[in-house]
Amino acid sequence: MKQPFNPGDRTYHVSDERLRAFKALTPEQRLRWVEELANFLRLAKVSKKKSSSH
């Protein structure tokens, strides 16, 4: 039986350059980025549910 994936087990590495680029964004740009990311993750989750139900 396949073990369910625990999202808490994820690890990420973000370079100093990418952190500086994010820090340089305006608050509005940061919020837009977060909203776009959240939308992408929702779409990916819905797509995964549809593909696993076939």
C-alpha positions in Angstrom: 0.0 0.0 0.0 1.3 3.4 -1.0 2.1 5.8 1.9 0.3 9.2 1.6 2.6 12.1 0.9 3.2 14.4 3.9 3.5 18.0 2.6 5.4 18.8 5.8 8.3 16.7 4.5 9.0 19.1 1.7 12.2 21.1 1.8 13.2 24.0 -0.4 16.4 25.9 -1.2 16.0 29.5 -2.3 19.1 31.3 -3.4 20.2 34.7 -2.0 19.6 36.2 -5.4 16.0 35.0 -5.5 15.4 36.3 -2.0 16.8 39.7 -3.0 14.6 39.8 -6.1 11.5 39.1 -4.0 12.5 41.7 -1.4 12.9 44.3 -4.2 9.2 43.8 -5.2 6.6 46.3 -4.0 4.0 45.0 -1.5 1.4 45.0 -4.3 3.7 42.9 -6.5 4.4 40.5 -3.7 0.7 40.0 -3.0 0.0 39.5 -6.7 2.8 36.9 -6.8 1.3 35.1 -3.8 -2.2 35.1 -5.3 -0.9 33.7 -8.6 1.0 31.0 -6.8 -2.1 30.1 -4.7 -4.2 29.9 -7.9 -1.6 27.7 -9.6 -1.6 25.3 -6.7 -5.4 25.2 -6.6 -5.5 24.4 -10.3 -2.8 21.7 -9.9 -4.8 20.1 -7.0 -8.0 20.0 -9.0 -6.2 18.6 -12.0 -4.6 15.9 -9.9 -8.0 14.9 -8.4 -9.5 14.7 -11.9 -6.7 12.5 -13.2 -6.7 10.2 -10.2 -10.5 9.6 -10.5 -10.2 8.1 -14.0 
